[in-house]
Amino acid sequence: MFEGKEKRIELIRELRSTHALQDAEQTMKKQEKQATLALQRQRRLHEHKVGESFRTGGKVQNQRKILGGFSENHP
């Protein structure tokens, strides 16, 4: 009877340690997911800023060409 009780206690300890490991793994996976999502947001923001600067830069260059051509033709 005492052996059965010891085995149960041993199994309970094993379950607790396994459960603790699973919790740690889940926490680590959640942190990795959050880091990945943050990197994805940063990349989208960077791509948006780069796209905006290209669009804005193109407009400025076109305006310079127009104004430059205008000032050359009209003193």
PDB file of N, CA, C, O and CB in Angstrom:
ATOM      1  N   MET A   1       0.820  -1.185   0.000  1.00  0.00           N
ATOM      2  CA  MET A   1       0.000   0.000   0.000  1.00  0.00           C
ATOM      3  C   MET A   1       0.872   1.261   0.000  1.00  0.00           C
ATOM      4  O   MET A   1       0.559   2.236  -0.683  1.00  0.00           O
ATOM      5  CB  MET A   1      -0.937  -0.009   1.205  1.00  0.00           C
ATOM      6  N   PHE A   2       1.952   1.236   0.759  1.00  0.00           N
ATOM      7  CA  PHE A   2       2.854   2.374   0.816  1.00  0.00           C
ATOM      8  C   PHE A   2       3.528   2.602  -0.526  1.00  0.00           C
ATOM      9  O   PHE A   2       3.781   3.743  -0.912  1.00  0.00           O
ATOM     10  CB  PHE A   2       3.899   2.171   1.901  1.00  0.00           C
ATOM     11  N   GLU A   3       3.824   1.498  -1.251  1.00  0.00           N
ATOM     12  CA  GLU A   3       4.444   1.618  -2.581  1.00  0.00           C
ATOM     13  C   GLU A   3       3.498   2.319  -3.552  1.00  0.00           C
ATOM     14  O   GLU A   3       3.937   3.146  -4.351  1.00  0.00           O
ATOM     15  CB  GLU A   3       4.831   0.223  -3.130  1.00  0.00           C
ATOM     16  N   GLY A   4       2.254   2.010  -3.495  1.00  0.00           N
ATOM     17  CA  GLY A   4       1.266   2.637  -4.370  1.00  0.00           C
ATOM     18  C   GLY A   4       1.174   4.136  -4.112  1.00  0.00           C
ATOM     19  O   GLY A   4       1.045   4.928  -5.046  1.00  0.00           O
ATOM     20  N   LYS A   5       1.240   4.513  -2.866  1.00  0.00           N
ATOM     21  CA  LYS A   5       1.173   5.923  -2.501  1.00  0.00           C
ATOM     22  C   LYS A   5       2.416   6.658  -3.024  1.00  0.00           C
ATOM     23  O   LYS A   5       2.315   7.776  -3.531  1.00  0.00           O
ATOM     24  CB  LYS A   5       1.050   6.082  -0.959  1.00  0.00           C
ATOM     25  N   GLU A   6       3.583   6.021  -2.898  1.00  0.00           N
ATOM     26  CA  GLU A   6       4.822   6.626  -3.398  1.00  0.00           C
ATOM     27  C   GLU A   6       4.777   6.802  -4.912  1.00  0.00           C
ATOM     28  O   GLU A   6       5.221   7.822  -5.439  1.00  0.00           O
ATOM     29  CB  GLU A   6       6.033   5.768  -3.005  1.00  0.00           C
ATOM     30  N   LYS A   7       4.241   5.809  -5.602  1.00  0.00           N
ATOM     31  CA  LYS A   7       4.134   5.901  -7.058  1.00  0.00           C
ATOM     32  C   LYS A   7       3.201   7.031  -7.465  1.00  0.00           C
ATOM     33  O   LYS A   7       3.482   7.769  -8.409  1.00  0.00           O
ATOM     34  CB  LYS A   7       3.640   4.577  -7.644  1.00  0.00           C
ATOM     35  N   ARG A   8       2.102   7.161  -6.754  1.00  0.00           N
ATOM     36  CA  ARG A   8       1.174   8.246  -7.064  1.00  0.00           C
ATOM     37  C   ARG A   8       1.824   9.608  -6.832  1.00  0.00           C
ATOM     38  O   ARG A   8       1.675  10.519  -7.646  1.00  0.00           O
ATOM     39  CB  ARG A   8      -0.098   8.119  -6.219  1.00  0.00           C
ATOM     40  N   ILE A   9       2.545   9.742  -5.719  1.00  0.00           N
ATOM     41  CA  ILE A   9       3.234  11.001  -5.419  1.00  0.00           C
ATOM     42  C   ILE A   9       4.268  11.294  -6.507  1.00  0.00           C
ATOM     43  O   ILE A   9       4.412  12.436  -6.943  1.00  0.00           O
ATOM     44  CB  ILE A   9       3.915  10.941  -4.020  1.00  0.00           C
ATOM     45  N   GLU A  10       4.978  10.268  -6.936  1.00  0.00           N
ATOM     46  CA  GLU A  10       5.975  10.426  -7.996  1.00  0.00           C
ATOM     47  C   GLU A  10       5.312  10.869  -9.306  1.00  0.00           C
ATOM     48  O   GLU A  10       5.828  11.743 -10.003  1.00  0.00           O
ATOM     49  CB  GLU A  10       6.746   9.104  -8.209  1.00  0.00           C
ATOM     50  N   LEU A  11       4.177  10.268  -9.631  1.00  0.00           N
ATOM     51  CA  LEU A  11       3.451  10.645 -10.840  1.00  0.00           C
ATOM     52  C   LEU A  11       2.932  12.086 -10.750  1.00  0.00           C
ATOM     53  O   LEU A  11       2.968  12.835 -11.727  1.00  0.00           O
ATOM     54  CB  LEU A  11       2.284   9.676 -11.079  1.00  0.00           C
ATOM     55  N   ILE A  12       2.455  12.454  -9.568  1.00  0.00           N
ATOM     56  CA  ILE A  12       1.970  13.824  -9.378  1.00  0.00           C
ATOM     57  C   ILE A  12       3.115  14.816  -9.581  1.00  0.00           C
ATOM     58  O   ILE A  12       2.943  15.841 -10.241  1.00  0.00           O
ATOM     59  CB  ILE A  12       1.347  13.997  -7.964  1.00  0.00           C
ATOM     60  N   ARG A  13       4.274  14.510  -9.018  1.00  0.00           N
ATOM     61  CA  ARG A  13       5.440  15.391  -9.209  1.00  0.00           C
ATOM     62  C   ARG A  13       5.817  15.502 -10.683  1.00  0.00           C
ATOM     63  O   ARG A  13       6.123  16.589 -11.173  1.00  0.00           O
ATOM     64  CB  ARG A  13       6.643  14.872  -8.401  1.00  0.00           C
ATOM     65  N   GLU A  14       5.792  14.388 -11.373  1.00  0.00           N
ATOM     66  CA  GLU A  14       6.133  14.387 -12.790  1.00  0.00           C
ATOM     67  C   GLU A  14       5.133  15.220 -13.587  1.00  0.00           C
ATOM     68  O   GLU A  14       5.517  15.989 -14.468  1.00  0.00           O
ATOM     69  CB  GLU A  14       6.179  12.952 -13.329  1.00  0.00           C
ATOM     70  N   LEU A  15       3.853  15.063 -13.271  1.00  0.00           N
ATOM     71  CA  LEU A  15       2.831  15.859 -13.949  1.00  0.00           C
ATOM     72  C   LEU A  15       3.010  17.356 -13.693  1.00  0.00           C
ATOM     73  O   LEU A  15       2.870  18.174 -14.602  1.00  0.00           O
ATOM     74  CB  LEU A  15       1.443  15.420 -13.498  1.00  0.00           C
ATOM     75  N   ARG A  16       3.319  17.695 -12.450  1.00  0.00           N
ATOM     76  CA  ARG A  16       3.526  19.108 -12.122  1.00  0.00           C
ATOM     77  C   ARG A  16       4.723  19.688 -12.874  1.00  0.00           C
ATOM     78  O   ARG A  16       4.660  20.805 -13.390  1.00  0.00           O
ATOM     79  CB  ARG A  16       3.728  19.277 -10.614  1.00  0.00           C
ATOM     80  N   SER A  17       5.812  18.922 -12.932  1.00  0.00           N
ATOM     81  CA  SER A  17       6.999  19.433 -13.633  1.00  0.00           C
ATOM     82  C   SER A  17       6.737  19.527 -15.133  1.00  0.00           C
ATOM     83  O   SER A  17       7.182  20.472 -15.784  1.00  0.00           O
ATOM     84  CB  SER A  17       8.223  18.527 -13.362  1.00  0.00           C
ATOM     85  N   THR A  18       6.014  18.546 -15.683  1.00  0.00           N
ATOM     86  CA  THR A  18       5.670  18.589 -17.107  1.00  0.00           C
ATOM     87  C   THR A  18       4.762  19.782 -17.390  1.00  0.00           C
ATOM     88  O   THR A  18       4.934  20.473 -18.394  1.00  0.00           O
ATOM     89  CB  THR A  18       4.983  17.273 -17.547  1.00  0.00           C
ATOM     90  N   HIS A  19       3.812  20.018 -16.519  1.00  0.00           N
ATOM     91  CA  HIS A  19       2.898  21.143 -16.686  1.00  0.00           C
ATOM     92  C   HIS A  19       3.664  22.463 -16.618  1.00  0.00           C
ATOM     93  O   HIS A  19       3.394  23.376 -17.397  1.00  0.00           O
ATOM     94  CB  HIS A  19       1.792  21.106 -15.612  1.00  0.00           C
ATOM     95  N   ALA A  20       4.614  22.567 -15.694  1.00  0.00           N
ATOM     96  CA  ALA A  20       5.422  23.785 -15.571  1.00  0.00           C
ATOM     97  C   ALA A  20       6.247  24.008 -16.833  1.00  0.00           C
ATOM     98  O   ALA A  20       6.391  25.144 -17.284  1.00  0.00           O
ATOM     99  CB  ALA A  20       6.345  23.703 -14.339  1.00  0.00           C
ATOM    100  N   LEU A  21       6.785  22.944 -17.402  1.00  0.00           N
ATOM    101  CA  LEU A  21       7.560  23.062 -18.642  1.00  0.00           C
ATOM    102  C   LEU A  21       6.665  23.512 -19.796  1.00  0.00           C
ATOM    103  O   LEU A  21       7.065  24.340 -20.615  1.00  0.00           O
ATOM    104  CB  LEU A  21       8.238  21.719 -18.987  1.00  0.00           C
ATOM    105  N   GLN A  22       5.468  22.968 -19.854  1.00  0.00           N
ATOM    106  CA  GLN A  22       4.532  23.354 -20.906  1.00  0.00           C
ATOM    107  C   GLN A  22       4.159  24.828 -20.784  1.00  0.00           C
ATOM    108  O   GLN A  22       4.057  25.531 -21.790  1.00  0.00           O
ATOM    109  CB  GLN A  22       3.271  22.481 -20.849  1.00  0.00           C
ATOM    110  N   ASP A  23       3.956  25.294 -19.564  1.00  0.00           N
ATOM    111  CA  ASP A  23       3.642  26.711 -19.349  1.00  0.00           C
ATOM    112  C   ASP A  23       4.798  27.583 -19.820  1.00  0.00           C
ATOM    113  O   ASP A  23       4.583  28.614 -20.458  1.00  0.00           O
ATOM    114  CB  ASP A  23       3.337  26.985 -17.859  1.00  0.00           C
ATOM    115  N   ALA A  24       6.019  27.171 -19.507  1.00  0.00           N
ATOM    116  CA  ALA A  24       7.195  27.944 -19.924  1.00  0.00           C
ATOM    117  C   ALA A  24       7.308  27.970 -21.448  1.00  0.00           C
ATOM    118  O   ALA A  24       7.621  29.007 -22.032  1.00  0.00           O
ATOM    119  CB  ALA A  24       8.480  27.353 -19.304  1.00  0.00           C
ATOM    120  N   GLU A  25       7.055  26.832 -22.085  1.00  0.00           N
ATOM    121  CA  GLU A  25       7.105  26.766 -23.548  1.00  0.00           C
ATOM    122  C   GLU A  25       6.027  27.651 -24.173  1.00  0.00           C
ATOM    123  O   GLU A  25       6.284  28.353 -25.151  1.00  0.00           O
ATOM    124  CB  GLU A  25       6.937  25.313 -24.025  1.00  0.00           C
ATOM    125  N   GLN A  26       4.842  27.613 -23.614  1.00  0.00           N
ATOM    126  CA  GLN A  26       3.753  28.443 -24.136  1.00  0.00           C
ATOM    127  C   GLN A  26       4.082  29.924 -23.985  1.00  0.00           C
ATOM    128  O   GLN A  26       3.809  30.721 -24.882  1.00  0.00           O
ATOM    129  CB  GLN A  26       2.432  28.118 -23.414  1.00  0.00           C
ATOM    130  N   THR A  27       4.667  30.287 -22.851  1.00  0.00           N
ATOM    131  CA  THR A  27       5.055  31.679 -22.632  1.00  0.00           C
ATOM    132  C   THR A  27       6.108  32.102 -23.645  1.00  0.00           C
ATOM    133  O   THR A  27       6.042  33.202 -24.193  1.00  0.00           O
ATOM    134  CB  THR A  27       5.584  31.878 -21.201  1.00  0.00           C
ATOM    135  N   MET A  28       7.070  31.235 -23.894  1.00  0.00           N
ATOM    136  CA  MET A  28       8.130  31.544 -24.841  1.00  0.00           C
ATOM    137  C   MET A  28       7.558  31.667 -26.251  1.00  0.00           C
ATOM    138  O   MET A  28       7.943  32.571 -26.992  1.00  0.00           O
ATOM    139  CB  MET A  28       9.225  30.468 -24.795  1.00  0.00           C
ATOM    140  N   LYS A  29       6.656  30.782 -26.627  1.00  0.00           N
ATOM    141  CA  LYS A  29       6.039  30.856 -27.953  1.00  0.00           C
ATOM    142  C   LYS A  29       5.221  32.135 -28.094  1.00  0.00           C
ATOM    143  O   LYS A  29       5.226  32.757 -29.156  1.00  0.00           O
ATOM    144  CB  LYS A  29       5.149  29.626 -28.205  1.00  0.00           C
ATOM    145  N   LYS A  30       4.522  32.531 -27.042  1.00  0.00           N
ATOM    146  CA  LYS A  30       3.730  33.754 -27.076  1.00  0.00           C
ATOM    147  C   LYS A  30       4.644  34.965 -27.260  1.00  0.00           C
ATOM    148  O   LYS A  30       4.318  35.881 -28.014  1.00  0.00           O
ATOM    149  CB  LYS A  30       2.891  33.898 -25.786  1.00  0.00           C
ATOM    150  N   GLN A  31       5.794  34.973 -26.568  1.00  0.00           N
ATOM    151  CA  GLN A  31       6.745  36.073 -26.708  1.00  0.00           C
ATOM    152  C   GLN A  31       7.333  36.114 -28.113  1.00  0.00           C
ATOM    153  O   GLN A  31       7.513  37.191 -28.682  1.00  0.00           O
ATOM    154  CB  GLN A  31       7.863  35.946 -25.674  1.00  0.00           C
ATOM    155  N   GLU A  32       7.634  34.948 -28.671  1.00  0.00           N
ATOM    156  CA  GLU A  32       8.160  34.887 -30.040  1.00  0.00           C
ATOM    157  C   GLU A  32       7.128  35.421 -31.034  1.00  0.00           C
ATOM    158  O   GLU A  32       7.471  36.144 -31.969  1.00  0.00           O
ATOM    159  CB  GLU A  32       8.557  33.436 -30.408  1.00  0.00           C
ATOM    160  N   LYS A  33       5.877  35.062 -30.823  1.00  0.00           N
ATOM    161  CA  LYS A  33       4.809  35.527 -31.701  1.00  0.00           C
ATOM    162  C   LYS A  33       4.678  37.047 -31.623  1.00  0.00           C
ATOM    163  O   LYS A  33       4.529  37.714 -32.647  1.00  0.00           O
ATOM    164  CB  LYS A  33       3.474  34.853 -31.332  1.00  0.00           C
ATOM    165  N   GLN A  34       4.734  37.590 -30.415  1.00  0.00           N
ATOM    166  CA  GLN A  34       4.636  39.034 -30.246  1.00  0.00           C
ATOM    167  C   GLN A  34       5.811  39.739 -30.916  1.00  0.00           C
ATOM    168  O   GLN A  34       5.634  40.789 -31.534  1.00  0.00           O
ATOM    169  CB  GLN A  34       4.577  39.397 -28.759  1.00  0.00           C
ATOM    170  N   ALA A  35       7.007  39.171 -30.800  1.00  0.00           N
ATOM    171  CA  ALA A  35       8.190  39.758 -31.436  1.00  0.00           C
ATOM    172  C   ALA A  35       8.045  39.724 -32.959  1.00  0.00           C
ATOM    173  O   ALA A  35       8.383  40.692 -33.641  1.00  0.00           O
ATOM    174  CB  ALA A  35       9.473  39.006 -31.001  1.00  0.00           C
ATOM    175  N   THR A  36       7.544  38.611 -33.485  1.00  0.00           N
ATOM    176  CA  THR A  36       7.337  38.484 -34.926  1.00  0.00           C
ATOM    177  C   THR A  36       6.316  39.510 -35.418  1.00  0.00           C
ATOM    178  O   THR A  36       6.525  40.154 -36.447  1.00  0.00           O
ATOM    179  CB  THR A  36       6.873  37.059 -35.279  1.00  0.00           C
ATOM    180  N   LEU A  37       5.236  39.657 -34.697  1.00  0.00           N
ATOM    181  CA  LEU A  37       4.210  40.633 -35.079  1.00  0.00           C
ATOM    182  C   LEU A  37       4.757  42.058 -35.031  1.00  0.00           C
ATOM    183  O   LEU A  37       4.438  42.880 -35.890  1.00  0.00           O
ATOM    184  CB  LEU A  37       2.986  40.509 -34.158  1.00  0.00           C
ATOM    185  N   ALA A  38       5.575  42.345 -34.031  1.00  0.00           N
ATOM    186  CA  ALA A  38       6.171  43.683 -33.935  1.00  0.00           C
ATOM    187  C   ALA A  38       7.095  43.944 -35.121  1.00  0.00           C
ATOM    188  O   ALA A  38       7.091  45.041 -35.680  1.00  0.00           O
ATOM    189  CB  ALA A  38       6.950  43.837 -32.609  1.00  0.00           C
ATOM    190  N   LEU A  39       7.883  42.948 -35.506  1.00  0.00           N
ATOM    191  CA  LEU A  39       8.765  43.102 -36.665  1.00  0.00           C
ATOM    192  C   LEU A  39       7.966  43.290 -37.948  1.00  0.00           C
ATOM    193  O   LEU A  39       8.347  44.083 -38.809  1.00  0.00           O
ATOM    194  CB  LEU A  39       9.686  41.888 -36.798  1.00  0.00           C
ATOM    195  N   GLN A  40       6.867  42.569 -38.076  1.00  0.00           N
ATOM    196  CA  GLN A  40       6.020  42.715 -39.258  1.00  0.00           C
ATOM    197  C   GLN A  40       5.420  44.122 -39.324  1.00  0.00           C
ATOM    198  O   GLN A  40       5.351  44.723 -40.396  1.00  0.00           O
ATOM    199  CB  GLN A  40       4.900  41.657 -39.250  1.00  0.00           C
ATOM    200  N   ARG A  41       4.987  44.641 -38.170  1.00  0.00           N
ATOM    201  CA  ARG A  41       4.443  46.007 -38.139  1.00  0.00           C
ATOM    202  C   ARG A  41       5.517  47.020 -38.520  1.00  0.00           C
ATOM    203  O   ARG A  41       5.252  47.954 -39.276  1.00  0.00           O
ATOM    204  CB  ARG A  41       3.874  46.336 -36.740  1.00  0.00           C
ATOM    205  N   GLN A  42       6.735  46.836 -37.995  1.00  0.00           N
ATOM    206  CA  GLN A  42       7.828  47.748 -38.330  1.00  0.00           C
ATOM    207  C   GLN A  42       8.133  47.706 -39.817  1.00  0.00           C
ATOM    208  O   GLN A  42       8.373  48.745 -40.431  1.00  0.00           O
ATOM    209  CB  GLN A  42       9.083  47.402 -37.528  1.00  0.00           C
ATOM    210  N   ARG A  43       8.125  46.522 -40.398  1.00  0.00           N
ATOM    211  CA  ARG A  43       8.410  46.391 -41.820  1.00  0.00           C
ATOM    212  C   ARG A  43       7.335  47.083 -42.660  1.00  0.00           C
ATOM    213  O   ARG A  43       7.651  47.801 -43.609  1.00  0.00           O
ATOM    214  CB  ARG A  43       8.514  44.912 -42.207  1.00  0.00           C
ATOM    215  N   ARG A  44       6.065  46.865 -42.308  1.00  0.00           N
ATOM    216  CA  ARG A  44       4.976  47.523 -43.048  1.00  0.00           C
ATOM    217  C   ARG A  44       5.086  49.042 -42.936  1.00  0.00           C
ATOM    218  O   ARG A  44       4.887  49.755 -43.919  1.00  0.00           O
ATOM    219  CB  ARG A  44       3.600  47.052 -42.522  1.00  0.00           C
ATOM    220  N   LEU A  45       5.403  49.537 -41.738  1.00  0.00           N
ATOM    221  CA  LEU A  45       5.550  50.971 -41.535  1.00  0.00           C
ATOM    222  C   LEU A  45       6.704  51.513 -42.378  1.00  0.00           C
ATOM    223  O   LEU A  45       6.579  52.559 -43.015  1.00  0.00           O
ATOM    224  CB  LEU A  45       5.778  51.285 -40.046  1.00  0.00           C
ATOM    225  N   HIS A  46       7.819  50.797 -42.376  1.00  0.00           N
ATOM    226  CA  HIS A  46       8.979  51.209 -43.180  1.00  0.00           C
ATOM    227  C   HIS A  46       8.630  51.224 -44.665  1.00  0.00           C
ATOM    228  O   HIS A  46       8.962  52.173 -45.375  1.00  0.00           O
ATOM    229  CB  HIS A  46      10.177  50.267 -42.927  1.00  0.00           C
ATOM    230  N   GLU A  47       7.965  50.181 -45.129  1.00  0.00           N
ATOM    231  CA  GLU A  47       7.575  50.124 -46.546  1.00  0.00           C
ATOM    232  C   GLU A  47       6.624  51.269 -46.886  1.00  0.00           C
ATOM    233  O   GLU A  47       6.700  51.846 -47.970  1.00  0.00           O
ATOM    234  CB  GLU A  47       6.911  48.764 -46.875  1.00  0.00           C
ATOM    235  N   HIS A  48       5.745  51.586 -45.969  1.00  0.00           N
ATOM    236  CA  HIS A  48       4.812  52.689 -46.201  1.00  0.00           C
ATOM    237  C   HIS A  48       5.579  54.012 -46.297  1.00  0.00           C
ATOM    238  O   HIS A  48       5.319  54.826 -47.184  1.00  0.00           O
ATOM    239  CB  HIS A  48       3.751  52.757 -45.067  1.00  0.00           C
ATOM    240  N   LYS A  49       6.526  54.216 -45.374  1.00  0.00           N
ATOM    241  CA  LYS A  49       7.307  55.454 -45.388  1.00  0.00           C
ATOM    242  C   LYS A  49       8.143  55.564 -46.657  1.00  0.00           C
ATOM    243  O   LYS A  49       8.241  56.641 -47.246  1.00  0.00           O
ATOM    244  CB  LYS A  49       8.213  55.528 -44.157  1.00  0.00           C
ATOM    245  N   VAL A  50       8.743  54.459 -47.078  1.00  0.00           N
ATOM    246  CA  VAL A  50       9.546  54.464 -48.297  1.00  0.00           C
ATOM    247  C   VAL A  50       8.657  54.778 -49.489  1.00  0.00           C
ATOM    248  O   VAL A  50       9.030  55.582 -50.343  1.00  0.00           O
ATOM    249  CB  VAL A  50      10.262  53.107 -48.494  1.00  0.00           C
ATOM    250  N   GLY A  51       7.507  54.163 -49.557  1.00  0.00           N
ATOM    251  CA  GLY A  51       6.569  54.427 -50.652  1.00  0.00           C
ATOM    252  C   GLY A  51       6.130  55.882 -50.667  1.00  0.00           C
ATOM    253  O   GLY A  51       6.043  56.499 -51.728  1.00  0.00           O
ATOM    254  N   GLU A  52       5.854  56.428 -49.495  1.00  0.00           N
ATOM    255  CA  GLU A  52       5.452  57.827 -49.404  1.00  0.00           C
ATOM    256  C   GLU A  52       6.584  58.740 -49.870  1.00  0.00           C
ATOM    257  O   GLU A  52       6.341  59.717 -50.579  1.00  0.00           O
ATOM    258  CB  GLU A  52       5.041  58.178 -47.964  1.00  0.00           C
ATOM    259  N   SER A  53       7.813  58.429 -49.478  1.00  0.00           N
ATOM    260  CA  SER A  53       8.922  59.293 -49.870  1.00  0.00           C
ATOM    261  C   SER A  53       9.147  59.233 -51.378  1.00  0.00           C
ATOM    262  O   SER A  53       9.504  60.241 -51.988  1.00  0.00           O
ATOM    263  CB  SER A  53      10.204  58.894 -49.124  1.00  0.00           C
ATOM    264  N   PHE A  54       8.945  58.070 -51.984  1.00  0.00           N
ATOM    265  CA  PHE A  54       9.065  57.973 -53.441  1.00  0.00           C
ATOM    266  C   PHE A  54       7.975  58.798 -54.124  1.00  0.00           C
ATOM    267  O   PHE A  54       8.235  59.525 -55.083  1.00  0.00           O
ATOM    268  CB  PHE A  54       8.984  56.498 -53.896  1.00  0.00           C
ATOM    269  N   ARG A  55       6.758  58.670 -53.611  1.00  0.00           N
ATOM    270  CA  ARG A  55       5.662  59.433 -54.212  1.00  0.00           C
ATOM    271  C   ARG A  55       5.887  60.929 -54.019  1.00  0.00           C
ATOM    272  O   ARG A  55       5.707  61.709 -54.955  1.00  0.00           O
ATOM    273  CB  ARG A  55       4.310  59.012 -53.601  1.00  0.00           C
ATOM    274  N   THR A  56       6.273  61.330 -52.829  1.00  0.00           N
ATOM    275  CA  THR A  56       6.521  62.735 -52.543  1.00  0.00           C
ATOM    276  C   THR A  56       7.727  63.227 -53.341  1.00  0.00           C
ATOM    277  O   THR A  56       7.687  64.316 -53.914  1.00  0.00           O
ATOM    278  CB  THR A  56       6.745  62.953 -51.032  1.00  0.00           C
ATOM    279  N   GLY A  57       8.789  62.442 -53.384  1.00  0.00           N
ATOM    280  CA  GLY A  57       9.988  62.811 -54.134  1.00  0.00           C
ATOM    281  C   GLY A  57       9.692  62.985 -55.610  1.00  0.00           C
ATOM    282  O   GLY A  57      10.214  63.909 -56.234  1.00  0.00           O
ATOM    283  N   GLY A  58       8.877  62.130 -56.180  1.00  0.00           N
ATOM    284  CA  GLY A  58       8.504  62.222 -57.584  1.00  0.00           C
ATOM    285  C   GLY A  58       7.722  63.487 -57.860  1.00  0.00           C
ATOM    286  O   GLY A  58       7.924  64.124 -58.894  1.00  0.00           O
ATOM    287  N   LYS A  59       6.832  63.864 -56.954  1.00  0.00           N
ATOM    288  CA  LYS A  59       6.038  65.081 -57.123  1.00  0.00           C
ATOM    289  C   LYS A  59       6.942  66.309 -57.081  1.00  0.00           C
ATOM    290  O   LYS A  59       6.781  67.234 -57.878  1.00  0.00           O
ATOM    291  CB  LYS A  59       4.949  65.177 -56.032  1.00  0.00           C
ATOM    292  N   VAL A  60       7.891  66.312 -56.149  1.00  0.00           N
ATOM    293  CA  VAL A  60       8.796  67.452 -56.026  1.00  0.00           C
ATOM    294  C   VAL A  60       9.633  67.582 -57.291  1.00  0.00           C
ATOM    295  O   VAL A  60       9.822  68.690 -57.794  1.00  0.00           O
ATOM    296  CB  VAL A  60       9.706  67.302 -54.785  1.00  0.00           C
ATOM    297  N   GLN A  61      10.132  66.479 -57.805  1.00  0.00           N
ATOM    298  CA  GLN A  61      10.942  66.525 -59.018  1.00  0.00           C
ATOM    299  C   GLN A  61      10.120  67.035 -60.197  1.00  0.00           C
ATOM    300  O   GLN A  61      10.612  67.834 -60.994  1.00  0.00           O
ATOM    301  CB  GLN A  61      11.518  65.137 -59.332  1.00  0.00           C
ATOM    302  N   ASN A  62       8.892  66.588 -60.313  1.00  0.00           N
ATOM    303  CA  ASN A  62       8.022  67.054 -61.396  1.00  0.00           C
ATOM    304  C   ASN A  62       7.747  68.547 -61.259  1.00  0.00           C
ATOM    305  O   ASN A  62       7.747  69.269 -62.255  1.00  0.00           O
ATOM    306  CB  ASN A  62       6.697  66.268 -61.402  1.00  0.00           C
ATOM    307  N   GLN A  63       7.515  69.008 -60.050  1.00  0.00           N
ATOM    308  CA  GLN A  63       7.267  70.430 -59.829  1.00  0.00           C
ATOM    309  C   GLN A  63       8.506  71.248 -60.182  1.00  0.00           C
ATOM    310  O   GLN A  63       8.393  72.326 -60.765  1.00  0.00           O
ATOM    311  CB  GLN A  63       6.853  70.685 -58.368  1.00  0.00           C
ATOM    312  N   ARG A  64       9.683  70.743 -59.832  1.00  0.00           N
ATOM    313  CA  ARG A  64      10.923  71.453 -60.170  1.00  0.00           C
ATOM    314  C   ARG A  64      11.088  71.556 -61.685  1.00  0.00           C
ATOM    315  O   ARG A  64      11.487  72.594 -62.213  1.00  0.00           O
ATOM    316  CB  ARG A  64      12.145  70.738 -59.549  1.00  0.00           C
ATOM    317  N   LYS A  65      10.770  70.447 -62.377  1.00  0.00           N
ATOM    318  CA  LYS A  65      10.874  70.472 -63.839  1.00  0.00           C
ATOM    319  C   LYS A  65       9.920  71.507 -64.418  1.00  0.00           C
ATOM    320  O   LYS A  65      10.287  72.279 -65.304  1.00  0.00           O
ATOM    321  CB  LYS A  65      10.576  69.080 -64.433  1.00  0.00           C
ATOM    322  N   ILE A  66       8.703  71.514 -63.912  1.00  0.00           N
ATOM    323  CA  ILE A  66       7.704  72.455 -64.417  1.00  0.00           C
ATOM    324  C   ILE A  66       8.126  73.883 -64.111  1.00  0.00           C
ATOM    325  O   ILE A  66       8.112  74.743 -64.991  1.00  0.00           O
ATOM    326  CB  ILE A  66       6.320  72.163 -63.807  1.00  0.00           C
ATOM    327  N   LEU A  67       8.504  74.137 -62.856  1.00  0.00           N
ATOM    328  CA  LEU A  67       8.898  75.486 -62.460  1.00  0.00           C
ATOM    329  C   LEU A  67      10.211  75.889 -63.125  1.00  0.00           C
ATOM    330  O   LEU A  67      10.392  77.037 -63.532  1.00  0.00           O
ATOM    331  CB  LEU A  67       9.026  75.579 -60.936  1.00  0.00           C
ATOM    332  N   GLY A  68      11.111  74.936 -63.225  1.00  0.00           N
ATOM    333  CA  GLY A  68      12.387  75.222 -63.880  1.00  0.00           C
ATOM    334  C   GLY A  68      12.170  75.587 -65.327  1.00  0.00           C
ATOM    335  O   GLY A  68      12.762  76.543 -65.827  1.00  0.00           O
ATOM    336  N   GLY A  69      11.334  74.841 -65.997  1.00  0.00           N
ATOM    337  CA  GLY A  69      11.031  75.129 -67.408  1.00  0.00           C
ATOM    338  C   GLY A  69      10.296  76.453 -67.538  1.00  0.00           C
ATOM    339  O   GLY A  69      10.500  77.188 -68.504  1.00  0.00           O
ATOM    340  N   PHE A  70       9.443  76.759 -66.570  1.00  0.00           N
ATOM    341  CA  PHE A  70       8.697  78.012 -66.631  1.00  0.00           C
ATOM    342  C   PHE A  70       9.621  79.212 -66.461  1.00  0.00           C
ATOM    343  O   PHE A  70       9.505  80.198 -67.189  1.00  0.00           O
ATOM    344  CB  PHE A  70       7.605  78.033 -65.561  1.00  0.00           C
ATOM    345  N   SER A  71      10.541  79.130 -65.497  1.00  0.00           N
ATOM    346  CA  SER A  71      11.435  80.260 -65.254  1.00  0.00           C
ATOM    347  C   SER A  71      12.416  80.447 -66.403  1.00  0.00           C
ATOM    348  O   SER A  71      12.844  81.567 -66.680  1.00  0.00           O
ATOM    349  CB  SER A  71      12.195  80.063 -63.948  1.00  0.00           C
ATOM    350  N   GLU A  72      12.774  79.356 -67.070  1.00  0.00           N
ATOM    351  CA  GLU A  72      13.677  79.478 -68.212  1.00  0.00           C
ATOM    352  C   GLU A  72      12.977  80.147 -69.387  1.00  0.00           C
ATOM    353  O   GLU A  72      13.597  80.934 -70.102  1.00  0.00           O
ATOM    354  CB  GLU A  72      14.207  78.101 -68.626  1.00  0.00           C
ATOM    355  N   ASN A  73      11.724  79.855 -69.596  1.00  0.00           N
ATOM    356  CA  ASN A  73      10.970  80.409 -70.724  1.00  0.00           C
ATOM    357  C   ASN A  73      10.446  81.807 -70.445  1.00  0.00           C
ATOM    358  O   ASN A  73      10.255  82.599 -71.369  1.00  0.00           O
ATOM    359  CB  ASN A  73       9.816  79.501 -71.070  1.00  0.00           C
ATOM    360  N   HIS A  74      10.217  82.109 -69.194  1.00  0.00           N
ATOM    361  CA  HIS A  74       9.647  83.412 -68.840  1.00  0.00           C
ATOM    362  C   HIS A  74      10.570  84.102 -67.836  1.00  0.00           C
ATOM    363  O   HIS A  74      10.674  83.672 -66.688  1.00  0.00           O
ATOM    364  CB  HIS A  74       8.205  83.256 -68.251  1.00  0.00           C
ATOM    365  N   PRO A  75      11.220  85.142 -68.257  1.00  0.00           N
ATOM    366  CA  PRO A  75      12.146  85.843 -67.345  1.00  0.00           C
ATOM    367  C   PRO A  75      11.472  86.550 -66.224  1.00  0.00           C
ATOM    368  O   PRO A  75      12.139  87.171 -65.397  1.00  0.00           O
ATOM    369  CB  PRO A  75      12.954  86.822 -68.089  1.00  0.00           C
TER     370      PRO A  75
END
